[in-house]
Amino acid sequence: MASDAIVAIDAQKSIIFFNRSAEATFGYSAQEVHAKSIRLLFRGGLAGFHPAWIAPLDPSGENAMMSSELREIMGRRKDGSEFPAKVSLSKIEVDGRTILSLMLQDVASHAFIEERLRAALREKEVLLEEVHHRVKNNLQVITSLLGLQARSIKDSATRIKFDESRYRIQAMAILHEILDESSSLAEIDFADYIQRLVAHVVRSYGAIGRIRTQLRLDRLACHRDVALPCGLIVNEVLSNALKYAFPGGKAGEVQIELRREASGKVHLLIADNGIGLPTGCDWETSPTLGLRLVRTLASQIEATMQITGSQGTSFTIAFRDGLRNSANVRED
């Protein structure tokens, strides 16, 4: 790297080259250190690195050039302060003269620390990508196992509960599938998530061709920590519509709209033209598992909800997308 400090010494361990980065690192000018011992810059001189580092100065060495891996040593500045440094060494033979070149990185410098942080961030991103991939695969395995188990259950009510649990897990798996495909590890294309989720739920309940789905979805992003609870809400509300809104195999329609208001809030509507809510049903106090889940999940993302059921059932929810700067979100 051009920013690395480079110091060259001769066989007598005297400094013969000192670049500008070395001047900035150690606080000496090139003139000040010329012909001075390397001990001026490092505690213990070369012996402070490793005894093996003295060997290349042996004129009987067989290799014309050698390189060592990075080693850590304490450098010493002109003002007497010491600092940790990573140093690599190369041996060069020039006109029968042995020269050692030392390339140094100040471990305490801002540039070095920033590079280490960038490397750590890249490693974390790779790890998170692998996590999402494995979670997606594991959730898919779980749904498959639940499906196999449900086939052996004779009691229809119990089998239905197995299937409902499987659909909820699949809703989570779809989210991790999108995160696995996404260039971002924190946000997802929320419209794409809902589109895939709706297709899965309609297919799972055997409603393809009988229930028409109208999707009007703005292209917007959403943080994964908000997308998952909201996706599970969509799964519950749509599942209830497919199970109860169209009894006797009746045909019908479900509308799903997604938009962002000028205030920054995201609005989601799920409405059907079915038979509506049962008389006396209060969604705010209903003990059914589905509605209890919806209330709990909505509370997690601090969402406001409204459900009406006079002509069909309409469910609306408003929430924040969880992103720090919604102005940068893509919209079509």
WOSUL-V323944 format. One record per pair of residues at least 6 apart in sequence whose ideal C-beta (glycine too) atoms are under 8 Angstrom apart, sorted by the first residue. I is the first residue (numbers start at 1). J is the second residue. D is the distance in whole Angstrom. If there is no record, write none. Layout:
# WOSUL-V323944
{{I,J,D} {I,J,D}}
This chain:
# WOSUL-V323944
{{1,105,8} {2,21,8} {3,21,6} {3,111,6} {4,21,6} {4,103,5} {4,104,6} {4,105,6} {5,19,7} {5,21,4} {5,22,4} {5,24,8} {5,25,4} {5,26,7} {5,103,7} {5,104,4} {5,105,8} {5,106,7} {6,17,7} {6,18,8} {6,19,5} {6,21,7} {6,22,6} {6,101,6} {6,102,7} {6,103,6} {6,104,7} {7,15,6} {7,17,7} {7,18,6} {7,19,8} {7,22,5} {7,38,7} {7,41,7} {7,101,8} {7,102,5} {7,104,7} {8,15,7} {8,16,5} {8,17,4} {8,18,8} {8,99,6} {8,100,7} {8,101,5} {8,102,7} {9,15,6} {9,16,6} {9,38,5} {9,99,7} {9,100,5} {9,102,7} {10,16,5} {10,97,7} {10,98,7} {10,99,6} {10,100,8} {11,57,5} {11,59,7} {11,97,7} {11,98,5} {13,37,6} {13,38,5} {13,39,8} {13,45,6} {13,46,6} {13,57,7} {14,35,5} {14,36,7} {14,37,6} {14,38,7} {15,33,5} {15,34,6} {15,35,7} {15,36,5} {15,37,8} {15,38,6} {15,40,8} {15,41,8} {16,34,7} {16,35,7} {16,99,7} {17,30,8} {17,101,8} {18,28,7} {18,30,4} {18,33,5} {18,34,7} {19,30,8} {22,28,8} {22,30,8} {22,104,7} {23,29,6} {23,30,6} {25,75,7} {25,77,8} {25,104,7} {25,106,5} {25,109,8} {26,33,8} {26,41,6} {26,75,7} {26,76,8} {26,77,5} {26,78,6} {27,77,5} {27,78,4} {27,79,6} {28,40,8} {28,78,5} {32,78,8} {33,40,6} {33,41,7} {37,45,7} {38,45,5} {38,46,6} {39,45,4} {40,76,7} {41,75,6} {41,76,6} {42,48,5} {42,49,8} {42,73,6} {42,74,7} {42,75,6} {42,76,6} {43,73,7} {43,74,5} {43,76,6} {43,82,7} {46,53,5} {46,54,5} {46,57,8} {47,53,8} {47,54,6} {48,73,5} {48,74,7} {49,71,5} {49,73,5} {49,87,7} {49,89,7} {50,71,6} {53,68,7} {53,71,8} {53,89,6} {55,61,7} {56,66,6} {56,89,7} {56,91,4} {56,98,7} {56,100,6} {57,98,6} {57,100,7} {59,98,6} {61,91,7} {61,98,8} {63,91,7} {64,91,8} {64,92,8} {64,93,5} {65,90,7} {65,91,6} {65,92,6} {65,93,7} {66,89,8} {66,90,7} {66,91,4} {67,88,7} {67,89,7} {67,90,5} {67,91,8} {68,88,6} {68,89,5} {68,90,8} {69,88,7} {70,86,5} {70,87,7} {70,88,5} {70,105,8} {71,86,7} {71,87,6} {71,88,7} {71,89,8} {72,84,6} {72,85,7} {72,86,6} {72,87,8} {72,107,7} {73,84,8} {73,85,6} {73,87,6} {74,82,5} {74,83,7} {74,84,6} {74,85,7} {75,82,7} {75,83,5} {75,84,8} {75,85,4} {75,104,7} {75,106,7} {76,82,5} {77,83,7} {83,106,6} {83,107,7} {83,108,5} {84,106,8} {84,107,4} {84,108,6} {85,104,5} {85,105,6} {85,106,6} {85,107,6} {86,104,7} {86,105,5} {86,107,6} {86,112,8} {87,102,5} {87,103,7} {87,104,5} {87,105,8} {88,102,7} {88,103,5} {89,100,6} {89,101,7} {89,102,6} {89,103,8} {90,100,7} {90,101,5} {90,103,8} {91,98,7} {91,99,7} {91,100,6} {91,101,8} {92,98,8} {92,99,5} {92,100,8} {92,101,6} {93,99,8} {105,112,5} {106,112,6} {107,113,8} {125,185,6} {128,185,5} {129,180,7} {129,185,7} {132,176,5} {132,179,4} {132,180,5} {132,185,8} {133,176,8} {133,180,5} {135,176,5} {136,173,6} {136,176,4} {136,177,5} {136,179,8} {136,180,5} {139,169,6} {139,170,7} {139,172,6} {139,173,4} {139,176,7} {140,170,8} {140,173,5} {142,169,6} {143,166,5} {143,169,5} {143,170,5} {143,173,7} {146,162,6} {146,163,8} {146,165,6} {146,166,4} {146,169,7} {147,163,8} {147,166,6} {149,162,6} {150,159,5} {150,162,4} {150,163,6} {150,166,7} {153,159,4} {153,162,6} {163,204,8} {164,239,7} {167,200,8} {167,201,7} {167,204,5} {167,235,6} {167,239,7} {168,232,6} {168,235,6} {168,236,8} {170,200,6} {170,204,8} {171,197,6} {171,200,8} {171,231,5} {171,232,6} {171,234,8} {171,235,4} {172,228,6} {172,231,8} {172,232,7} {174,193,7} {174,196,5} {174,197,6} {174,200,6} {174,231,7} {175,188,7} {175,193,6} {175,224,7} {175,227,6} {175,228,5} {175,231,6} {177,196,8} {178,188,5} {178,189,7} {178,192,6} {178,193,6} {178,196,7} {179,185,7} {179,188,6} {179,224,6} {182,188,6} {182,189,7} {184,221,8} {186,223,6} {186,224,6} {187,221,4} {187,222,6} {187,223,5} {187,224,7} {187,323,6} {188,221,7} {188,222,6} {188,224,6} {188,227,5} {189,219,7} {189,221,6} {190,220,6} {190,221,6} {190,222,4} {190,227,6} {190,230,8} {190,258,7} {190,266,8} {190,321,7} {191,217,4} {191,218,7} {191,219,5} {191,220,6} {191,258,6} {193,222,8} {193,227,6} {193,231,6} {194,215,7} {194,217,6} {194,231,7} {194,234,6} {194,256,7} {194,258,6} {194,268,8} {195,215,6} {195,217,7} {197,231,6} {197,234,6} {197,235,6} {198,213,6} {198,215,7} {198,234,7} {198,238,6} {198,256,6} {201,235,6} {201,238,5} {201,239,6} {201,242,7} {202,208,6} {202,211,6} {202,213,6} {202,238,8} {202,242,7} {205,239,7} {205,242,4} {205,243,7} {207,242,5} {210,246,8} {210,249,7} {210,250,8} {210,251,5} {210,252,8} {211,242,6} {211,246,7} {211,251,7} {211,252,6} {211,253,7} {211,254,6} {212,251,8} {212,252,7} {212,253,5} {212,254,7} {213,253,8} {213,254,5} {213,255,8} {213,256,7} {214,253,7} {214,254,7} {214,255,5} {214,256,7} {215,256,5} {215,257,8} {216,255,8} {216,256,7} {216,257,5} {216,258,7} {216,259,8} {217,256,7} {217,257,7} {217,258,4} {218,258,6} {218,259,5} {218,260,6} {218,331,6} {218,332,7} {219,330,6} {219,331,6} {219,332,4} {220,258,7} {220,260,5} {220,266,7} {220,321,7} {220,329,5} {220,330,7} {220,331,6} {221,321,7} {221,323,6} {221,329,5} {221,330,6} {222,230,7} {222,266,7} {222,321,5} {222,322,6} {222,323,7} {223,321,6} {223,322,3} {223,323,5} {225,322,6} {226,301,5} {226,319,7} {226,320,7} {226,321,6} {226,322,4} {227,322,8} {229,297,4} {229,298,8} {229,300,5} {229,301,5} {230,268,7} {230,297,7} {230,301,6} {230,303,8} {230,317,7} {230,319,7} {232,293,7} {232,297,5} {233,293,8} {233,294,5} {233,297,5} {233,298,7} {233,317,7} {234,256,8} {234,268,7} {234,270,7} {236,290,5} {236,291,8} {236,293,5} {236,294,5} {236,297,8} {237,270,5} {237,294,7} {237,315,5} {238,254,7} {238,256,8} {238,270,6} {239,290,7} {240,290,6} {240,291,8} {241,254,6} {241,270,7} {241,272,4} {241,274,7} {241,313,7} {242,254,8} {244,274,7} {244,275,8} {245,252,6} {245,272,5} {245,273,8} {245,274,3} {245,275,6} {245,276,8} {245,312,7} {245,313,6} {246,252,4} {246,272,8} {246,274,5} {246,275,8} {247,275,7} {250,274,8} {252,272,6} {252,273,6} {252,274,5} {253,272,7} {253,273,5} {254,270,7} {254,271,7} {254,272,5} {255,269,7} {255,270,7} {255,271,5} {255,272,8} {256,268,8} {256,269,7} {256,270,5} {256,271,8} {257,267,8} {257,268,7} {257,269,4} {258,266,7} {258,267,7} {258,268,5} {258,269,8} {259,266,7} {259,267,5} {260,266,5} {260,267,8} {260,321,8} {260,326,7} {260,329,8} {260,331,7} {261,267,6} {261,318,8} {264,320,7} {264,321,8} {264,326,5} {265,318,5} {265,319,7} {265,320,6} {266,318,7} {266,319,6} {266,320,7} {266,321,5} {267,316,7} {267,317,7} {267,318,5} {268,316,7} {268,317,5} {268,318,8} {268,319,8} {269,314,7} {269,315,7} {269,316,5} {270,314,8} {270,315,5} {270,316,8} {271,312,6} {271,313,7} {271,314,4} {271,315,7} {272,312,5} {272,313,6} {273,311,8} {273,312,4} {274,312,5} {274,313,7} {275,312,8} {276,309,4} {276,310,6} {276,311,6} {276,312,6} {276,313,6} {277,283,7} {277,307,7} {277,309,3} {277,313,6} {281,309,7} {283,291,5} {283,294,8} {283,307,5} {284,295,7} {286,292,7} {294,305,7} {295,305,8} {298,304,8} {298,305,5} {298,317,6} {298,319,8} {301,319,5} {301,320,8} {301,322,8} {302,319,7} {302,320,7} {303,317,5} {303,318,6} {303,319,4} {304,317,7} {304,318,5} {304,319,8} {305,315,7} {305,316,7} {305,317,5} {306,314,8} {306,315,8} {306,316,5} {306,317,8} {307,313,7} {307,314,7} {307,315,5} {307,316,8} {308,314,5} {321,329,7} {323,329,6}}
